[in-house]
Amino acid sequence: MRIGVPKEIKPLEGRVGLIPAACADLVRAGHAVCIETGAGEQAGYPNSAYAALGVTVLPSAEQLYANAELVVKVKEPIDGDLRWLRADHTLFCYLHLAANRELTERLQAIGLTAVAFETVEVNGALPLLAPMSDIAGRLAIQIGANLLQQPQGGKGLLLGGLPAAERGKVTVIGAGQAGGNAVLMAAAMGAEVTVFDRQRERLTAMRALGPNVTALYPYAEAVDRAVRAADLLVGAVLVPGARAPHLVNREQVRGMAPGSVIVDIAVDQGGCIETTRPTTYAAPTYTVDGIVHFCVTNMPGAVPRSAAQALSAAILPYVLKLAGNPHWRDDPALARGINVERGVLMHPAVKAAFA
C-alpha cells in the first residue's frame, strides 16, 4: 500500500506521524512510504533520515496526498489538509469529532474512511491515546507551575513550596492516564494534591503516589470545595469518543482565588470546565474572572521529539494492519476506531453527539 505522512500544519505543531524507524519497518513489509518535505524536522528527523531508509520525500502536501492511499498524521485535518483529502483515502489520526461538528460534516462530505487514534480500543483501554495522555498530564503540571509565577499572570506561588512557605494546592478531576500523570508530577514537586475519580482502583493507585496525595470520590460538595481551594486545577476527564461533560461550572471558577490557574486537558473533547475554550500555542492562555486558563488543543506538540517517538511506537502495529490486511475491519480494536466511513458516522459516541 502507498502510505503518506504529511507535515502537520496546526500552529506550532512539531510532531510527525511516523518517525524514520517506523517507516523503515513499513518499507521492509513491502509498502511504499512517502513523507512531505520537512514533516519530521521539528521532531529532530530531517528529510535525509527518511530518505536513507527508502522513504520518498515529496515537495508538497498536494503531491503527498495525491500519492497516498493511507494517510497517517497526528492531529485532525484543518483547511490546508482537507483540500487534498479524497473519498478513496483512509485517514488515520487523532480526530476528536464529538467536539467539532464542522470537521465531522466536512469529512462526511468528502466520503473517506476516518479511523481515530482516540477511539481504537483494546479491552477497555485506549492504547493510541495513552502515550499522548501521559505527556499531556505531565505537561499540565509543568505548564501550570510556570503560569503560577507572577510574570505569567499567576498568584506568584512556588507550587512545591519551601521551608517557611506553604505548598501549592493542586486539584485534578479524573485519575485516568492524563490525570494520573498530572498527579504523579504534582506530587513529585511537593504540592498538596487532591484527585477525584469514581473508580476505587484508580484512587488506590493515586494514594500510593505519596502522603501528599488525597484521592476522593467526586461527591459534588467535595469537588466544589477542592476546586475553590485550588491554586492549580487540572481537568482530565475522558468519555471515549464523546464530548467531555462539564464538571466544573463558571460559579466555581469565579470562587477560585485570583491568579490561580486552570489547565483543561479535556479541551480536545470540548473541555470539562465550563469556562474552557480552545487555544493554540500561538496564544495559549486567557483569563476569566481573574483565573488564568491554558486550553491548548495539542499540548504534546510542545515536545515533538518525545511525542513522535512515543506515538510511532503505539500506532505502528495498527498501521501495519491497515496497510497489509484488506480485512482490517475484522480487527475489533480498529473497528472501534472507525469514526466515519464513506460519509456515514460509525462510532456510537460520535453519532450521539450530533443526534
C-alpha positions in Angstrom: 0.0 0.0 0.0 1.0 3.6 -0.5 1.4 5.3 2.9 1.7 9.1 3.2 2.9 11.1 6.1 2.0 14.8 5.7 3.6 17.8 7.5 1.5 18.9 10.5 0.2 22.5 9.9 -1.6 23.3 13.1 0.1 26.3 14.8 3.4 25.3 16.5 2.7 21.6 16.0 6.0 19.8 15.6 5.1 16.2 15.8 5.2 13.8 12.9 3.0 10.8 12.4 5.8 8.3 11.9 9.5 8.5 12.8 12.1 7.1 10.4 12.5 3.8 12.2 8.7 3.1 12.0 8.8 4.0 8.2 11.7 1.6 7.7 9.6 -1.3 9.2 6.8 -0.4 6.8 9.2 -0.4 3.8 10.6 -3.8 4.9 7.0 -5.0 5.0 6.7 -4.1 1.3 4.8 -0.8 1.5 5.7 2.4 -0.4 6.1 5.2 2.2 6.3 8.9 1.3 6.6 11.9 3.5 6.1 15.6 2.9 9.4 17.6 3.0 10.1 19.0 6.4 7.5 16.9 8.2 9.9 15.5 10.7 12.3 18.4 11.2 10.8 19.9 14.4 10.9 16.4 15.9 14.6 16.2 15.1 14.2 14.0 12.0 15.5 15.7 8.7 14.5 14.6 5.3 17.7 12.7 4.9 16.9 10.4 7.8 13.8 9.2 6.0 15.4 9.1 2.5 18.2 6.9 3.8 15.7 4.3 4.8 13.8 4.1 1.5 11.1 6.7 2.2 10.2 9.0 -0.7 10.4 12.7 0.3 7.8 14.7 -1.7 8.0 18.5 -2.0 4.4 19.5 -1.3 1.2 18.5 0.5 -0.6 18.3 -2.8 1.8 15.6 -4.1 1.9 13.8 -0.8 -1.9 13.4 -0.7 -2.0 12.6 -4.4 0.3 9.6 -3.9 -1.1 8.2 -0.7 -3.8 5.7 -0.1 -3.4 5.6 3.7 -2.7 9.0 5.3 -1.1 8.8 8.7 -0.9 12.1 10.6 -1.1 13.3 14.1 -3.7 16.0 14.5 -7.1 16.3 12.9 -7.1 17.8 9.4 -7.6 21.5 9.0 -8.2 23.6 5.9 -4.8 23.1 4.4 -5.2 19.3 4.7 -8.9 19.0 3.9 -8.5 20.4 0.4 -6.4 17.4 -0.6 -8.3 14.6 1.0 -10.3 12.3 -1.3 -13.0 9.7 -1.0 -10.6 6.9 -1.6 -8.3 7.9 1.3 -8.1 6.1 4.6 -7.2 8.7 7.3 -5.6 7.6 10.5 -5.0 10.3 13.1 -6.5 12.0 16.2 -9.9 13.4 15.3 -12.0 14.3 18.4 -15.0 14.7 16.2 -17.6 14.9 19.0 -16.5 18.4 19.8 -16.1 19.5 16.2 -19.3 19.5 14.1 -17.7 21.4 11.2 -14.9 18.9 10.7 -17.3 16.0 11.0 -19.5 17.3 8.3 -16.6 18.0 6.0 -15.2 14.5 6.4 -18.6 13.1 5.7 -18.9 15.3 2.6 -15.5 14.0 1.3 -16.7 10.5 1.8 -13.5 9.0 3.1 -12.8 6.4 5.8 -11.5 8.0 9.0 -10.1 6.0 11.8 -9.4 7.9 15.0 -6.5 7.1 17.3 -8.5 8.1 20.4 -11.3 5.5 19.8 -9.1 2.5 18.9 -10.0 0.3 22.0 -8.5 -2.9 23.4 -10.2 -4.4 26.5 -11.5 -1.0 27.6 -8.1 0.6 27.2 -7.1 3.3 24.6 -3.6 2.3 23.5 -3.2 5.1 20.9 -4.4 7.8 23.2 -2.4 6.7 26.2 1.1 8.0 25.2 -0.2 11.5 24.5 -2.3 11.4 27.7 0.9 10.6 29.6 2.6 13.6 28.0 -0.4 16.0 28.4 -0.7 15.1 32.1 2.9 15.8 32.8 2.9 19.0 30.8 -0.2 20.2 32.6 1.8 20.4 35.8 5.0 21.8 34.2 3.0 24.5 32.4 0.7 25.2 35.4 3.6 25.7 37.7 5.1 28.2 35.3 1.8 30.1 34.9 1.5 30.4 38.6 4.5 32.7 38.5 3.6 36.4 38.8 5.2 37.5 35.5 2.9 34.9 33.7 -0.2 36.4 35.4 -0.3 33.9 38.3 -0.5 34.5 42.0 3.2 34.2 42.5 3.3 30.8 44.1 6.1 28.2 44.0 4.0 25.0 43.5 6.0 22.7 45.8 6.6 25.3 48.5 9.8 25.5 50.5 10.8 26.0 54.2 8.7 28.8 55.7 6.4 28.9 52.7 3.2 27.0 52.1 2.9 24.3 49.5 0.6 24.9 46.5 -2.7 23.1 46.2 -3.4 21.1 43.1 -6.9 19.6 42.2 -7.1 17.1 39.5 -10.5 16.0 38.1 -10.1 12.5 36.7 -7.4 9.9 37.6 -7.1 8.1 34.2 -4.0 8.2 32.0 -3.7 12.0 31.8 -4.9 12.8 35.3 -2.8 10.1 36.8 0.3 11.6 35.2 -0.6 15.0 36.4 -1.0 13.7 40.0 2.4 11.9 39.7 4.2 15.1 38.6 2.4 17.4 41.1 3.1 15.0 44.0 6.8 14.7 43.0 7.1 18.5 43.0 5.8 18.6 46.6 2.4 20.1 46.1 -0.7 19.2 48.1 -2.7 17.2 45.6 -6.4 16.3 45.7 -7.6 14.0 42.9 -11.1 12.8 42.1 -12.3 9.6 40.3 -15.2 7.2 40.5 -13.0 4.0 40.3 -11.6 2.7 43.5 -8.6 1.1 41.9 -7.6 4.4 40.4 -8.0 6.1 43.8 -5.8 3.4 45.4 -3.1 3.9 42.8 -3.2 7.7 43.2 -3.0 7.5 47.0 0.0 5.2 46.7 2.0 8.0 45.0 2.7 9.7 48.3 1.4 11.1 51.5 0.7 14.5 49.9 -2.0 12.9 47.6 -5.6 12.7 48.7 -7.8 10.6 46.4 -11.5 11.1 46.7 -14.8 10.0 45.2 -16.3 13.0 43.3 -19.1 14.0 45.6 -20.4 17.4 44.4 -19.6 19.1 47.7 -16.1 17.7 47.9 -15.3 18.7 44.3 -16.7 22.2 44.9 -14.6 22.7 48.0 -11.4 21.4 46.3 -11.9 23.5 43.1 -12.3 26.7 45.0 -9.3 26.0 47.2 -7.0 25.0 44.2 -4.0 27.1 43.1 -3.9 24.8 40.0 -6.9 23.0 38.7 -6.4 20.3 36.1 -9.3 18.9 34.1 -8.6 15.3 32.9 -12.0 13.7 32.2 -12.5 11.4 29.2 -15.5 9.7 27.8 -14.1 7.7 24.8 -15.3 9.3 21.6 -17.8 11.6 23.3 -17.9 15.2 24.3 -16.5 15.8 27.8 -19.1 16.6 30.5 -18.8 19.9 32.3 -17.9 19.0 35.8 -16.7 22.5 37.0 -19.1 25.4 36.4 -18.5 29.1 36.0 -19.5 29.9 39.5 -16.9 27.5 40.9 -14.2 29.1 38.7 -15.3 32.5 40.0 -14.8 31.2 43.5 -11.1 30.4 42.9 -8.5 33.0 44.2 -7.3 35.5 41.6 -4.1 34.4 39.9 -5.0 30.7 40.2 -4.5 28.5 37.0 -6.7 26.1 35.1 -5.3 23.6 32.6 -8.1 21.7 30.9 -6.5 18.6 29.2 -10.0 17.6 28.0 -10.3 20.6 25.7 -9.8 18.3 22.6 -13.2 16.8 23.5 -14.8 20.1 24.4 -13.4 20.6 27.9 -14.7 19.5 31.3 -14.7 23.0 32.7 -17.4 25.5 31.7 -15.0 28.4 31.0 -12.8 26.3 28.7 -12.4 27.4 25.1 -9.8 26.0 22.7 -6.4 27.8 22.3 -3.2 27.2 20.4 0.5 27.6 21.4 0.5 30.9 19.4 -1.8 32.4 22.1 -2.1 29.7 24.8 -3.8 31.5 27.7 -6.7 33.7 28.5 -8.2 35.0 31.8 -11.7 34.6 33.1 -12.7 36.2 36.4 -9.0 36.6 37.3 -8.2 32.9 36.7 -5.5 32.1 34.1 -6.7 29.4 31.6 -4.5 27.2 29.5 -6.5 25.2 27.0 -4.2 24.3 24.1 -5.7 21.5 21.9 -2.4 19.9 21.0 -0.5 20.0 24.3 2.1 17.3 23.4 3.0 19.3 20.3 5.3 21.3 22.6 7.6 18.3 23.0 7.6 16.9 19.4 10.6 14.6 19.7 9.4 12.8 22.7 5.8 12.7 21.5 6.7 11.5 18.0 8.7 8.6 19.4 6.0 7.6 21.8 3.2 7.9 19.2 5.1 6.0 16.5 5.7 3.1 18.8 2.0 2.9 19.7 0.5 3.3 16.2 2.9 1.2 14.1 1.3 -2.2 14.7 -2.1 -0.7 13.7 -0.6 1.0 10.6 0.8 -2.4 9.6 -2.7 -3.9 9.9 -4.4 -1.1 8.0 -1.8 -1.3 5.2 -1.3 -5.1 5.0 -4.7 -6.6 5.5 -7.8 -5.9 3.3 -9.9 -7.3 6.1 -8.6 -5.0 8.8 -12.2 -4.1 9.7 -12.4 -7.5 11.3 -9.9 -6.4 13.9 -12.1 -5.4 16.9 -9.8 -2.6 18.0 -9.6 -0.9 14.6 -13.3 -1.4 14.0 -14.0 0.6 17.1 -11.6 3.3 15.7 -13.8 3.9 12.7 -15.5 7.3 13.1 -16.6 7.9 9.5 -16.9 5.5 6.6 -17.9 6.6 3.1 -19.7 9.7 4.6 -21.5 7.8 7.3 -20.9 8.3 11.0 -19.9 5.0 12.6 -18.8 5.4 16.2 -21.8 5.4 18.6 -20.5 8.3 20.8 -19.8 10.5 17.7 -23.3 9.7 16.4 -24.8 10.5 19.7 -23.0 13.9 19.9 -24.8 15.0 16.7 -28.1 13.2 17.1 
